[in-house]
Amino acid sequence: MPKVTLAALSNETLNQQFMPRIAVPTHEKWLTEDLELSAKVRARPGARLDVPYGPGPRQKLDIFPAAKPGAPILIWIHGGYWRALSKEHYTSIAPPLLAAGAAVVLVGYDLCPTVTLSQLLAETRAALRWVRGHAAEMGGDPDRLILAGNSAGAHICAMALQHDWPGETFPVESIRAAALITGIYDLAPVPLIPVQEEVRLTPADVAQLSPMLLPIRAKAKCLVAVGGDEPEMWIEQSRDYHAKLKVAGVDSQLMVVPGRHHFSITRDLADEGAPLTQAVIALLAS
């Protein structure tokens, strides 16, 4: 059966499929609880908070050093459709990863429409270069970087895998793996939904900034995860991107996590026993 074209969908359907805050009416409760859980982790001794990596007001990192030197560094990039939320919402992911021996870095970045999506992506690439250059300070190995992110953060990670890094003093081989959680990889729906008011994508942006439409440059091992309770077309984005990775010869695992929606799936990462958390921890050995 051919896929339904976006143009054939009503605004109501598009919003339900591609606006997670509409698909999950209780999203504010989840986000408030995320902040509360994360605040407790941010208060842990040894955390280095709001370390600047660039001049922008949100270009800051929260760093949780590894217990032993030479550790893999998991770099978390938050979601929010490039125009909302913050690293402070997701610090609760850190404890299971620290217990598994990693250093953890959470990345902040300036939001649309203060910056364009292209500028935002350049900021996050600068964050990766900064982390690699300061790896020893957090007990990390500069050539064992694990990218991870949710929603727009998963898109940002995917764009880092597909960026043409030569000339930027960053060896793409240092990215050993990536956990792409509940991401969006084809940006074609974005100009058709309310988030466009702030993201302001042009047709050229959709063509140039959609991972589904770009060549895979990094061969890092990938985990592509999405909630089983998310809208069908949102899940389809993860299935399609996983298939693209496999065709490109990438070692990719697809996880459709049952009973999880766009906001509950990341909560699993605070639970070291959750299957998704165990899958992310497995990437640390890449």
Salt bridges, closest charged atoms under 4 A:
GLU28 OE2 - ARG21 NH1 3.75
GLU28 OE2 - HIS27 NE2 3.61
GLU33 OE2 - LYS29 NZ 3.10
GLU33 OE1 - ARG267 NH1 3.24
ASP34 OD1 - ARG267 NE 2.86
ASP50 OD2 - ARG42 NH2 3.99
ASP50 OD1 - LYS87 NZ 2.65
ASP62 OD2 - ARG42 NH1 2.18
ASP62 OD1 - LYS87 NZ 2.97
GLU88 OE2 - ARG42 NH1 3.93
GLU88 OE2 - LYS87 NZ 2.76
GLU137 OE1 - ARG48 NH2 3.94
ASP143 OD1 - ARG132 NH2 2.56
GLU168 OE1 - ARG129 NH1 2.79
GLU168 OE2 - HIS163 NE2 2.55
GLU198 OE1 - ARG83 NE 3.36
GLU230 OE1 - HIS262 ND1 2.94
ASP240 OD2 - LYS3 NZ 2.53
ASP268 OD1 - ARG260 NE 2.91
